[in-house]
């Protein structure tokens, strides 16, 4: 009987892990990311009847590029659901395992990377709940950074002019997408370019022209994103009198306090980043003590997993430096989501080193047996997960029931209310009955293009969720200069939600009709 190649076995394991994530990591499930109004925005963008420059970024926010949602519209039309977008995110993010496996192919651990990357993505909750959340840029960003990294490596290694042009174009495209989805990709790309240039210099004679040539994709990515964001700000201000600009200036006067907060938060969770950093720094320090005096020869002998660990560790440190330096992070309370990408990079880098050590210690036959057992376990887990009823959170179940109720009694209505209700309920409705969500004017607006709908509306539906701060629904509401009167009784009820109908008051000179 012919033995199954290790990489074929690893690809099967990769596919099973993707299918398992598709079952367990779904919006609204206890094992998946939270589905909130922030999570609903990508769904609403993919469904939008009209797309303009305002849709180049996550609505009302210039830190999150919207090419994934434009891509969704291109490949699947407008009829997207939260589950559909989540599946697209998983597929795109999981592809990041392939370029990473190519980067360590020479060391014999390529097959292991196809298993390690899914484990790093879906294992630790502090990574899974943010990187695999469609309302966050990190999953899309991780995949594009991985593909750019492979492009930079191949560009530096290419001998023929045609190969250099091809890899240069591919790396530039991936870098542009990485920077578009998040400007925090720029320091990571600079680190990757620096480490890859050092690796190429250590292993073969390389002039400064080759290093500058490899810097072109990084420059293209950064310049493209900067110019697109400038056009976005100009368009948003001209159209809505607001640039929707996120405050990302240097947090002067708070840098020392920010550093203390970041260092303290590195020790939370079952796999604390602080511990991972200490392990990485310890390994790096040990190597420097033993081999640094040998100079270039020592660097040339470094294995590809070691180069990967070096690049991932420095990239993670660059991300942490951003968390200290940028005021926006402090304004948002150093939320756990900001640490997710750095955490993932550390797991991938140290995991690659661990795979290398295991490959050195164990024979190929034993590695193949371990791989077969792992694939078998993934298959059993997939069958078990598939046969279990989905465990939906109570909050998501209530929101889903409220969305269905509204779609049944008032399809396509103008829906107003709290920020955390209107977008969420609209995205949970079927496309043909989807409400037009517009938050209370006193709250943050992500759909300013719907103000015209309010100005022309004869009636609207106001959603009130259990726990709203207002003691009762007011009889009258003045909205953008127009007075709306509430019905005497609720329009509809759903568990945890009450829907009220408001009707535009007649002008004073007309009197009651």
MOVENTA-V220018 format. One record per run of one state. SS is the DSSP state (A for helix, B for strand, O for the rest). FROM is the first residue (numbers start at 0). TO is the last residue. Records with the same first field share a line. If there is no record, write none. Layout:
# MOVENTA-V220018
SS = FROM-TO, FROM-TO
This chain:
# MOVENTA-V220018
O = 0-4, 24-27, 29-35, 47-51, 57-63, 65-65, 76-80, 94-94, 103-103, 107-108, 122-123, 131-136, 157-159, 181-183, 203-206, 240-248, 250-253, 265-271, 294-294, 300-302, 331-334, 361-362, 387-390, 392-392, 409-412, 417-417, 427-429, 433-434, 439-446, 456-457, 465-474, 479-480, 486-490, 494-495, 504-512
A = 5-23, 36-46, 52-55, 66-75, 81-93, 95-102, 104-106, 109-121, 124-130, 137-156, 160-180, 184-202, 207-239, 254-264, 272-293, 295-299, 303-324, 326-330, 335-360, 363-386, 393-408, 418-426, 430-432, 447-455
B = 28-28, 56-56, 64-64, 249-249, 325-325, 391-391, 413-416, 435-438, 458-464, 475-478, 481-485, 491-493, 496-503
